[in-house]
Amino acid sequence: LVQGAEPLFFLDYLAVDRLDADMATEVIAGIAEGCKQSGAALAGGETAEMPGMYGLGDYDLAGFCVGVVEKANIIDGSGISAGDRVIGLASSGLHSNGFSLVRKVLERSNHHLAQTFEGGERSLGEVLLAPTRIYVRSLLPLLRAGRINGLSHITGGGLLENIPRILPAGLGVELQRARWPRSTLFDWLQAQGSIHDEEMYRTFNCGIGMVAIVGVDQAESVISELLAAGEQAWDLGAVVVDNDQAVRIL
């Protein structure tokens, strides 16, 4: 998606010590739901029983998606220029990244996954394992219209390491921290783990699951269309001249 491609099909791989039919059914149902949300076919996959390689109840899950885009329409960041606006789309939670640090925080703070999180209705475990948001349906119309200059999926490495991967040499970004709300989960993790701001922004998405870079003349209308598509989106800041290609959060 971040290179402008439309998802076509997905294949999965599930490896276990011994196959638990109930567990496998839940996993495959989740994969099927993800494919449905992204408009991709679940073309097949493989399930491997490997006694001795995995502990009882443990499993390894992987997969890949194939998409298609015309060569002339590939988004490689070359269309990004100083003055472009940085649009952030809200995440639904951790988005499957940062769990090594989360485990350390839980070990130090003596919290347990079954406890109710911050007076809400969900347990801490449910909040931490909230499904990753899929942005395909919201972004594809904008991609097809050629209105996005760059896309960055905020995964491992957070905002500080993912955005520079799409920037041309000599450009960086400046983000205004006050322009987007950070969910209670990230504030809770930072407080419980005494985590410095830089480590937070280098480990977690901190509320932003996807970043779209657009021309300044497109920013307002792109945000309006994303909101109409059911996303939460904010103008986070701007692309600036910067030989270090850094992300600065002000």
C-alpha positions, 0 to 999 in steps of 0.5 A: 500500500505504501508504494501505491499498490492495490492488494490482490491476495495474501498467503499465510504460514502457521507453524506449531508443535501440535495443531490445536484446531480451535486456535488455528480456527481463530487465527485463520478467521482473523487473517480472513477478516484482515483480507476482507478489510483490505480487499485481498483474497486469501489465496491459501497458505501452509500449516506445519506441525513441527514437534520439538521445534516449538513449545506446547501451545506456541506457534509461529505465524507469518504471511505476505501480500501481493499487490499491483501498481502501474510502474509510473504510479509507484510511490517512492518518495521522489515526489516529496518536497519542502513545504508538503504537509504531513498527515497522520492517521490514528492508530488503533493501539500498539499495532503489533510493535513494541511488545518487548518493551511492553513486557519489561514495563509489565514485569517492573510494574507488577500489573497483570493482563487480566486487570481492567485497564484505566477504569474502562470495560476492557482488560489490559490484555485486550487493550494491548492486543487490539487489532492493527488498523488497516487503511487500504479502503481509506487510502486507495481512492487518494492513491488512485487520484495521485494526491499522495506524495509519500506514505509511511506505515508507522511500525517498528521504529516508530515515527522517528525511524519510519518517516525518514525512509521515504524522504528524499535526501536533504529533507526532514519533517517537523511535527507539532506534538500538540496537533494529535491526541495520544491515547491513554495506553501510550501515556500509561506505558510511559508513566509505568515504565519511566520511558523517555520521550525519544524512546517512546517515539522510536518504539511505539506509533504513539497514536499515529498508525500511518503518515501521508505526505501531501502537497500543501494545497491538498492537505485540507481536502485529504483530511476531509476525505479521510474523516468521511471514510471513517478515519481520524486524521490530523495535519501534524506538521511539514516537510522541511529542508534538513540534511540529516533527514531527521524527524523533529517533534516540537 
